[in-house]
Amino acid sequence: MRLTTLHAGLCLSLLLPGTLLAQEAIDESRSVSPNERISIEVVRGTASIRVSDDNVFRVRGTLDEDAEGFTLDSASGFTHFEVDVPRRLRRGSWLNNDDEGSQLEF
């Protein structure tokens, strides 16, 4: 019995760090023009926007645990940021809030 409890505890301790590390940390920045057009698409999670006087677009934080990466393009006065998530999550339900999603600051 003690061995089973120890084994279960060990398995849980091995799984939890993997779950916590599943969210990818990002810290990216781009120089932009003073009148740059910005597009931000974050399907799940929290996105906070902080304005500054410098001409830099910056995003930092963690991506949704189900994200497949992100897209950051900047050209011709237009900057686009998007968290790439599977299509099934784009049609998600408002009731499905088990996952925290992305936690990003722009």
FENMO-V456295 format. One record per backbone hydrogen bond with DSSP energy under -1.0 kcal/mol. CO is the residue of the C=O (numbers start at 1). NH is the residue of the N-H. Records with the same first field share a line. If there is no record, write none. Layout:
CO = NH + NH
//
This chain:
1 = 5
2 = 6
3 = 7
4 = 8
5 = 9
6 = 10
7 = 11
8 = 12
9 = 13
10 = 14
11 = 15
12 = 16
15 = 19
16 = 20
17 = 21
24 = 63
26 = 61
28 = 59
30 = 57
33 = 36
37 = 79
39 = 81
41 = 83
44 = 102
46 = 104
48 = 106
54 = 56
55 = 32
57 = 30
59 = 28
60 = 105
61 = 26
62 = 103
64 = 67
69 = 84
71 = 82
73 = 80
75 = 78
77 = 37
78 = 75
79 = 39
80 = 73
81 = 41
82 = 71
84 = 68
86 = 89
87 = 91
89 = 92
95 = 97
102 = 46
103 = 62
104 = 48
105 = 60
//
